[in-house]
Amino acid sequence: MSRTSFVALLFLFACHDTPTSPSSGCVNLAGVWDVSYQGSCTTQYPKQWTLVQSGCDVHTQMLADIPTVDGSARGNALHLIMRNGFINCQYQLEGDASFDGRTLRGSVSGPTSGPCCGSGNATVQFIAVRK
């Protein structure tokens, strides 16, 4: 191969668009997040999440009397479930969020029961900011 052909070939490879991250990858969401909510029964949801991540799966640590968050990240998106199984306030809310590099914004919805929120369905928007 001549030197001119090699330089032309190198130029073609250098100009080819390559993705900045794999489409099957996920962002790092591990850490402490301050969370605010809008919607029904928002005083019952955790105001802070400490997310642990393994691969693309995220969850809060299991602690007595503390609601949980579990999810799966894909790219900059997170599909999550918020659960609380205590007698006074039971819920399982599921939804999606997007991550912009510092903030998770999303919404979850699902059934609630117990004296704190009553029986029915809740839809909640949230903003979580990494500390």
SULQUI-V472805 format. One record per residue. N is the residue number from 1. SS is DSSP state (hx for helix, st for strand, lp for the rest). OMEGA is omega in degrees with one decimal (NA if undefined). NEAR is the number of other ideal C-beta (glycine too) atoms within 12 Angstrom. Layout:
# SULQUI-V472805
n=[N	N]
ss=[SS	SS]
omega=[OMEGA	OMEGA]
near=[NEAR	NEAR]
This chain:
# SULQUI-V472805
n=[1	2	3	4	5	6	7	8	9	10	11	12	13	14	15	16	17	18	19	20	21	22	23	24	25	26	27	28	29	30	31	32	33	34	35	36	37	38	39	40	41	42	43	44	45	46	47	48	49	50	51	52	53	54	55	56	57	58	59	60	61	62	63	64	65	66	67	68	69	70	71	72	73	74	75	76	77	78	79	80	81	82	83	84	85	86	87	88	89	90	91	92	93	94	95	96	97	98	99	100	101	102	103	104	105	106	107	108	109	110	111	112	113	114	115	116	117	118	119	120	121	122	123	124	125	126	127	128	129	130	131]
ss=[lp	lp	hx	hx	hx	hx	hx	hx	hx	hx	hx	hx	hx	hx	hx	lp	lp	lp	lp	lp	lp	lp	lp	lp	lp	st	lp	lp	lp	lp	st	st	st	st	st	st	st	st	st	lp	lp	hx	hx	hx	lp	lp	lp	st	st	st	st	st	st	st	lp	lp	st	st	st	st	lp	lp	lp	lp	lp	lp	lp	st	st	st	st	st	st	st	st	lp	st	st	st	st	st	st	st	st	st	st	lp	lp	st	st	st	st	st	st	st	st	st	st	st	lp	lp	lp	st	st	st	st	st	st	st	st	st	st	st	lp	lp	lp	lp	lp	lp	st	st	st	st	st	st	st	st	st	st	st	lp]
omega=[179.8	-179.9	179.3	178.7	180.0	179.5	179.0	178.5	177.4	179.1	179.1	178.6	-178.5	-177.9	-179.5	177.5	173.6	179.9	180.0	175.9	-179.7	-178.2	-179.9	-179.2	178.7	179.0	176.3	179.7	-179.2	176.8	-178.0	-177.0	169.8	-171.0	172.2	-173.4	169.4	179.9	-175.6	172.6	-172.0	179.7	-177.2	-175.2	-176.2	-179.0	178.1	174.5	168.1	-175.1	173.9	-176.6	174.3	-172.1	177.9	177.7	178.2	176.2	170.5	177.7	178.3	177.3	-179.8	176.0	178.8	176.4	-177.4	172.2	176.3	179.1	179.2	-179.0	173.3	-173.9	178.1	-178.8	177.5	170.6	-172.5	174.8	173.7	-177.4	169.2	-175.6	-177.9	-172.0	-176.8	-177.0	179.4	175.3	169.7	-176.3	-176.0	179.0	-173.8	177.9	174.0	-176.2	-178.0	-178.7	177.6	-172.1	170.0	177.1	-179.6	176.5	178.2	176.8	179.0	-174.9	172.8	173.8	-179.1	-176.0	-174.9	-176.5	-176.1	179.7	-180.0	177.9	179.3	170.0	-172.3	170.2	178.6	172.5	178.3	-178.1	179.4	178.8	NA]
near=[9	8	9	10	11	12	13	14	15	14	12	12	12	11	10	10	8	9	10	9	13	12	11	11	16	25	27	20	41	24	22	19	32	20	33	22	28	19	27	25	32	26	16	28	34	32	20	21	39	26	33	23	24	16	16	23	22	35	28	32	19	15	15	9	13	20	33	29	42	28	37	23	31	25	22	25	25	40	26	39	28	43	28	30	19	19	11	18	29	26	38	24	40	26	28	25	38	25	30	17	13	18	22	37	26	36	26	40	25	26	25	33	23	20	14	22	27	18	15	16	20	36	23	32	24	35	26	38	21	23	15]
